Amino acid sequence: MHQTGLVSLPLHCGKCPRWLFPRMVNLSREIATLIVNEYGTAEFIRRISDPFFFQSLSCVIGFDWHSSGVTTTTCGALKEALNAEEHGIVVCGGKGGVSRKAPEEIIAGACTFNLRTKTANSLVKASRMSAKVDNALVQDGYQLYHHAFFFDEKAHWAVVQQGINDGNGYARRYHWLSDNVHSPVEEPHSAICCDARTENALNMTAKEAFRARKASVDAVKDGILLRRQTTLSEFFGNTKRITMPARHTLYFEDLSAAAQNALKRAYDLQPADYEELVALQGIGPKTIRALALVSELVYGAPASWKDPAKYSFAHGGKDGWPYRISQEHYDTTIEILKGAIADSKLGEKEKADAIRRLGKFGNAG
């Protein structure tokens, strides 16, 4: 799994007006049809995984550009707009309790596409792992409440999910893409754009946390947390005084009964690697955090406490950071947008104005 972007948005109250949402459904259907007909379903899936395209699409179909509600409303509109027969794409999940229906909706969609059982199960696993990673492995203070899973008949998929942080009044959106799969538990982020960062965010997907991930598996296999240590001094023998960071306060007894049972099951199963451990039911944020701390204390394998959010750009930066701008890529984007506008059902004046604005970018410098 490959995470392609992350966006932070202010939390806004209110709902999408009744008169607007049906229009959003209709317009998003037209835009999706254009893209699928011109470039195929895989390209549409790729674009949905791009936070810049997703944000632009949301603005085009009429929602607030900086509102947290743009995520749930746009995904909701796309779920109604797209269907397997016409577009070759299925959208599963949604906000709140609807998100938990994603697995059964994925299975139903896979049946529509006549996908093999093994492929359908891999899609369900991708859905569950993306949520597990952003909720448990990346502990940045945002609790997931929205999960949308997009896939086509060739099993290309993308995830758009969002978490909420009541403390800072922001929501954070995470995008995933199936292309260029490496590992869901190591550096899945490729383009993250975010204005609000979190202090001391546990990031078990960081490359530098490799030893901590391995040590976590070793701790489970060794049954260290099952020995119910009551004080940290047990790790240090006769040490008279221990000074530890404030975060080192979690013990086996602090874990929920479900988490303790999950650790016991993990010990019995002896997971082969960190991904297999994380995939186990009941291994949640507290368990991941406890294992990270034990890994550091017992094995000397530090985790990463840096928020994985970083700034990124649609086409690179003028000074070459994080990478140089590709003029060909830039011009291609403009031409694609021009074509989409020209083929749309917008009025002639709106088309002309939009293309004129794009032309200024293409002719600049």
C-alpha positions in Angstrom: 0.0 0.0 0.0 1.2 3.5 -0.9 0.0 6.6 0.9 0.0 9.5 -1.5 -1.1 12.5 0.6 -2.4 14.0 3.8 -4.4 17.2 4.3 -5.3 19.2 7.4 -8.7 21.0 7.3 -10.6 23.1 9.9 -13.6 21.5 11.4 -16.8 23.2 10.2 -20.3 22.7 11.5 -23.4 22.4 9.3 -24.5 20.2 6.5 -24.5 20.3 2.7 -27.7 22.1 1.5 -30.3 19.7 0.1 -30.4 21.7 -3.2 -26.6 21.4 -3.6 -25.8 17.7 -3.0 -27.9 16.3 -6.0 -26.0 18.7 -8.2 -22.7 17.6 -6.8 -23.6 14.0 -7.6 -24.6 14.9 -11.2 -21.5 17.1 -11.8 -19.1 14.6 -10.3 -20.6 11.9 -12.4 -20.0 13.9 -15.6 -16.4 14.7 -14.6 -15.7 11.0 -13.6 -17.2 9.8 -16.9 -15.0 12.2 -18.9 -11.8 11.0 -17.1 -12.7 7.3 -17.3 -13.7 7.5 -21.0 -10.5 9.4 -21.8 -7.9 7.8 -19.6 -9.4 4.7 -18.0 -10.5 3.7 -14.5 -6.9 3.3 -13.2 -6.2 6.9 -13.9 -9.3 8.0 -12.1 -8.3 5.9 -9.1 -4.8 7.5 -9.2 -6.3 11.0 -9.3 -8.6 10.4 -6.3 -5.5 9.4 -4.4 -3.9 12.7 -5.2 -4.9 15.3 -2.4 -4.5 18.2 -4.9 -6.9 16.7 -7.5 -9.4 15.6 -4.8 -9.4 19.2 -3.3 -9.8 20.7 -6.8 -12.6 18.3 -7.7 -14.4 19.2 -4.4 -14.1 22.9 -5.3 -15.4 22.4 -8.8 -18.5 20.5 -7.7 -19.3 23.3 -5.3 -18.1 22.7 -1.8 -16.0 24.9 0.6 -12.3 24.5 -0.3 -11.0 24.5 3.2 -13.8 22.8 5.2 -13.4 19.3 6.7 -16.9 18.5 5.3 -15.4 18.6 1.8 -14.1 15.0 2.4 -17.3 13.3 3.5 -19.5 15.2 1.1 -17.3 14.7 -2.0 -16.9 11.0 -1.2 -20.6 10.7 -0.6 -21.4 12.4 -4.0 -18.9 10.1 -5.8 -20.4 7.0 -4.1 -23.8 7.9 -5.5 -22.5 9.0 -8.8 -20.3 6.0 -9.7 -21.4 2.5 -10.4 -19.7 -0.7 -11.6 -21.7 -1.1 -14.8 -21.3 2.5 -16.2 -17.9 3.5 -14.8 -16.2 0.3 -13.8 -15.5 1.7 -10.4 -17.1 1.0 -7.0 -17.0 3.3 -3.9 -17.3 1.6 -0.5 -17.6 2.9 3.1 -18.2 6.5 4.2 -18.6 8.4 7.4 -19.1 7.0 10.9 -20.9 3.7 11.0 -21.1 3.5 7.2 -17.3 3.2 7.2 -17.6 -0.2 8.9 -19.7 -1.5 6.0 -16.7 -1.1 3.7 -15.6 -4.8 3.8 -19.0 -6.2 2.9 -19.5 -3.6 0.2 -16.0 -4.5 -1.2 -17.0 -8.1 -1.4 -20.3 -7.2 -3.2 -18.4 -5.0 -5.7 -15.9 -7.7 -6.3 -18.7 -10.1 -7.1 -20.1 -7.6 -9.6 -16.7 -7.5 -11.3 -16.3 -11.3 -11.0 -13.1 -11.0 -9.2 -11.5 -14.0 -7.6 -12.1 -14.6 -3.9 -8.4 -14.1 -3.2 -8.4 -10.7 -5.0 -11.6 -9.7 -3.1 -10.0 -10.7 0.2 -6.8 -8.7 -0.6 -9.0 -5.6 -1.3 -10.7 -6.0 2.1 -7.2 -6.4 3.7 -6.0 -3.2 2.0 -9.0 -1.3 3.4 -8.5 -2.6 6.9 -4.7 -2.1 6.9 -4.9 1.5 5.6 -7.3 2.4 8.5 -5.2 0.5 11.0 -2.0 2.2 9.9 -3.4 5.8 10.1 -5.2 5.1 13.4 -2.7 3.0 15.3 0.8 3.2 13.7 0.6 7.0 13.0 -0.6 8.4 16.4 -0.8 12.0 15.5 -3.9 12.9 17.6 -6.5 12.4 14.8 -9.1 9.7 15.4 -10.5 8.3 12.1 -14.2 8.7 11.5 -14.4 8.5 7.7 -13.1 5.8 5.4 -13.9 5.5 1.6 -12.5 2.8 -0.6 -12.4 3.1 -4.4 -11.6 0.2 -6.7 -12.0 -1.0 -10.3 -12.4 -4.3 -12.0 -8.6 -4.7 -12.2 -8.3 -4.3 -8.5 -6.6 -0.9 -8.6 -7.7 0.9 -5.5 -7.5 4.1 -3.5 -8.5 5.1 0.0 -9.6 8.5 1.2 -10.1 8.6 5.0 -10.2 11.4 7.6 -9.5 11.8 11.3 -10.7 14.4 13.8 -8.7 16.2 16.5 -11.1 18.0 18.9 -8.1 19.7 20.6 -7.0 21.9 17.7 -10.2 22.1 15.8 -8.8 20.4 12.7 -9.5 17.3 10.7 -6.7 15.5 8.8 -7.3 13.6 5.5 -5.2 10.6 4.4 -4.9 9.4 0.8 -3.8 5.9 -0.2 -3.0 4.3 -3.6 -2.3 0.7 -4.6 0.4 1.5 -7.2 4.1 1.1 -6.3 3.3 -1.2 -3.3 6.2 -1.5 -0.9 4.9 -2.0 2.6 2.0 -0.5 4.6 4.2 -0.3 7.7 7.2 1.5 6.4 7.2 5.0 4.8 3.8 4.8 3.1 3.6 8.5 2.6 4.8 10.1 -0.6 3.1 13.5 -0.7 1.8 15.0 2.5 0.5 18.5 2.8 -0.4 19.8 6.2 -0.4 23.1 8.1 -0.8 21.8 11.7 1.8 19.5 13.1 1.6 17.5 16.3 4.2 17.5 19.1 5.6 14.0 19.9 3.5 12.1 17.4 4.3 8.4 17.4 5.1 7.3 13.9 5.9 3.6 13.6 5.9 3.8 9.8 9.1 5.9 9.8 12.1 4.4 8.2 14.2 5.1 11.3 11.6 3.0 13.4 12.7 -0.2 11.6 14.4 -1.6 14.7 11.4 -0.7 16.9 9.1 -2.5 14.5 11.3 -5.6 14.6 11.7 -5.4 18.4 8.0 -5.1 18.8 7.6 -8.4 17.0 10.3 -9.9 19.2 8.6 -8.6 22.4 5.4 -10.3 21.4 7.1 -13.5 20.5 9.0 -13.4 23.8 5.9 -12.7 25.8 7.5 -9.7 27.6 4.2 -7.8 28.1 2.5 -11.0 29.3 4.9 -11.1 32.3 3.0 -8.1 33.8 5.9 -5.9 34.9 4.6 -3.5 37.5 7.5 -1.1 37.6 10.1 0.1 35.0 12.8 -0.6 37.6 12.5 -4.3 36.7 14.2 -3.5 33.4 17.2 -1.9 35.2 18.0 -4.3 38.1 19.5 -2.4 41.1 19.3 1.0 39.5 18.5 3.5 42.4 16.9 6.2 40.3 15.3 6.3 36.9 14.5 9.4 34.9 12.3 8.7 31.9 10.4 10.8 29.4 6.8 11.5 30.4 5.5 9.3 27.6 6.9 6.1 29.2 3.9 5.5 31.4 2.0 2.6 29.8 2.0 -0.9 31.2 0.3 -4.2 30.4 -2.4 -3.5 33.1 -3.2 -0.2 31.3 -4.3 -2.0 28.2 -7.9 -3.0 27.6 -9.0 -6.6 28.0 -9.3 -6.8 24.2 -5.7 -5.6 23.8 -4.4 -8.0 26.4 -6.2 -10.9 24.7 -4.8 -9.7 21.3 -1.3 -9.8 22.7 -1.9 -13.3 24.1 -3.2 -14.4 20.7 -0.2 -12.8 19.0 2.1 -14.7 21.3 0.4 -18.0 20.4 0.5 -17.2 16.7 4.2 -16.0 16.7 3.7 -13.4 13.9 6.4 -13.5 11.2 6.7 -9.7 10.8 5.3 -6.4 11.9 2.7 -6.2 9.2 1.3 -9.6 10.3 1.3 -8.4 13.9 -0.5 -5.1 13.1 -3.1 -6.9 11.0 -4.3 -9.0 14.0 -7.7 -8.0 15.4 -7.4 -6.2 18.7 -4.0 -4.7 18.1 -4.8 -1.0 18.3 -3.1 2.3 19.2 -2.5 1.5 22.9 -1.0 -1.9 22.1 1.2 -0.4 19.3 2.3 2.3 21.7 3.1 -0.1 24.5 5.2 -2.3 22.2 7.0 0.7 20.9 8.0 1.8 24.4 9.0 -1.7 25.5 11.1 -2.0 22.3 12.9 1.2 23.3 13.4 0.2 27.0 14.3 -3.4 26.6 15.9 -3.6 23.2 17.2 -0.1 22.8 15.3 0.3 19.5 13.9 3.8 19.5 10.6 4.6 17.7 10.0 7.8 15.8 8.2 10.6 17.6 8.0 13.0 14.7 4.7 13.9 13.0 4.9 12.4 9.5 3.1 15.3 8.0 5.3 17.3 5.7 4.8 19.9 3.0 4.6 18.9 -0.6 3.6 20.2 -4.0 1.6 19.2 -7.0 4.4 19.7 -9.5 7.5 20.3 -7.3 9.1 23.6 -6.1 10.8 26.4 -8.0 14.0 25.9 -5.9 14.1 22.2 -6.5 12.6 21.2 -3.2 11.2 18.6 -2.6 11.9 18.0 -6.3 12.4 20.0 -9.4 9.4 21.1 -11.5 8.8 19.0 -14.6 7.6 21.5 -17.3 6.2 18.6 -19.3 4.2 17.3 -16.3 3.0 20.9 -15.5 1.9 21.5 -19.1 0.2 18.1 -19.3 -1.9 18.9 -16.2 -3.0 22.2 -17.8 -4.0 20.5 -21.1 -5.9 17.8 -19.2 -7.8 20.5 -17.3 -8.5 22.5 -20.4 -9.8 19.4 -22.1 -12.1 18.5 -19.2 -13.5 22.0 -19.1 -14.0 22.1 -22.9 -15.9 18.8 -22.8 -17.9 19.7 -19.8 -21.5 20.9 -19.7 -20.6 24.3 -18.3 -21.9 27.4 -20.0 -19.8 28.9 -22.7 -18.9 32.0 -20.6 -17.8 29.8 -17.7 -15.7 27.6 -20.0 -14.0 30.5 -21.6 -13.2 32.1 -18.3 -11.8 28.9 -16.8 -9.6 28.2 -19.9 -8.4 31.7 -20.0 -7.2 31.4 -16.4 -5.4 28.2 -17.2 -3.8 29.8 -20.2 -2.2 32.4 -18.0 -0.4 29.5 -16.1 0.7 27.9 -19.4 2.0 31.1 -20.9 3.8 32.3 -17.8 7.7 32.4 -17.7 
